[in-house]
Amino acid sequence: MESTENPLTLDSLLDHVQAAPPRLGRTRLISIDGPAGSGKSTLAERFEARAKARGLNTGLIHMDDLYDGWAGAERGFALLRDHVLQRLADGREGRYRRYDWHTGAYAELHLVPVTVDLLIVEGVTSCDRDADGWQSLRVWIETTNEVRLDRGIDRDGEALRDHWLEWMRWERDHFAVQGTRDRAQVVVDGNPAVPHDPALELVAKSVALPHDSAAS
């Protein structure tokens, strides 16, 4: 894995993804994993914007919509694997129900058509090993525990601090078992000091892509 501190364009990574054959039926899959509060959702939305700008039929799934609460990450991945990814791989539309955190129950049905060119999945467990064979790009994003916790409390409120601390302990162990960071092809700085254009670029700590890739 090549170390770097230079900005890397999102378009160069999309070039890499499009240059290789799809691995999920006719769909190409980008998975963005990393600890809570590291910037996964923001990065996923920027990838989505750049993909749509080049005319790709693009879908975005947030793993938070699949977890059935704070203890539901592994169940959420199983739902993603069995009802979205495996179905797309078999040439059938994917489907999942969004979990409503306010009511504590699964809500409306979402469909993922087989015609999607690019599917972006972001969230803890999105890069679990069972998805490796379907992924065109695995991205890991990280920053310090202090920054992550501050972001989480700012978003969710002080009343959920204990949930955040317990989640941080759980995800640390889960990532260690899965080897998630080590298996990533791009490791991203989630709170970079390097000047860059956030809408078009990310700051990569390391990159492990084929040498003929446009992003290498």
C-alpha positions, 0 to 999 in steps of 0.5 A, a space after each residue: 500500500 502506497 502512502 500519500 498525503 496528497 489530495 486524490 480526486 473523486 473522479 479518478 477513483 470513479 475512473 478506476 471503478 468504471 474501468 474494471 468489470 462490474 462485480 455485482 451483477 451489472 452494478 459496480 459497488 463502492 463501500 465506505 467503512 470506518 469508525 462512527 463520526 469519521 465522515 462516511 456519510 459526507 464522503 458517500 454523498 460527494 461520491 454520489 454527486 460526482 457519479 451523477 455528474 457523469 450520468 451514472 444511475 447511482 444509488 446510495 444506502 446508509 447502513 444506519 437505515 438497516 441497523 435495528 438500533 444501537 446493537 444492530 450493526 451485524 444484523 444490518 449487514 446481514 440484511 444488506 448482504 442477503 436482501 440487496 447484494 446477493 439479490 443484485 448479484 443474482 439479477 434480481 432487484 434488491 430490497 430493504 426496509 428503513 429502520 425508524 430510530 424514533 419508532 423502533 421499528 422497520 418502516 417503508 420498503 426501498 427497492 434497488 433496481 438491477 439497472 443501477 450502474 453504481 451502488 454506494 454503501 456507507 456505514 460501519 460493517 459495509 466492508 465486512 468480508 462477506 461483501 469482498 467479492 462484490 466490491 469494486 472499491 473499498 474505502 476506509 475513512 478515519 479520524 481521532 476518537 476525540 473528533 469523532 465523539 465531538 461530532 457524534 454528541 453535536 449530532 445526537 445530543 449529550 444524552 446519547 454519550 454512553 451509547 456512543 462510547 459503547 458503540 466505539 468500543 464495539 466497533 473497535 473490536 469488530 474492525 479488528 476481527 474483520 481486518 477492515 482497515 487493512 483490506 481497504 484499497 484507499 484509506 482517507 483522512 476524515 479531518 485533513 489539514 492538507 488543502 483540498 477541494 472537499 467537493 472534488 477531492 479527498 486526502 488519502 493516507 494510503 492507496 492500494 490500487 492496480 498500477 494501471 489505475 487512473 488513481 494510482 
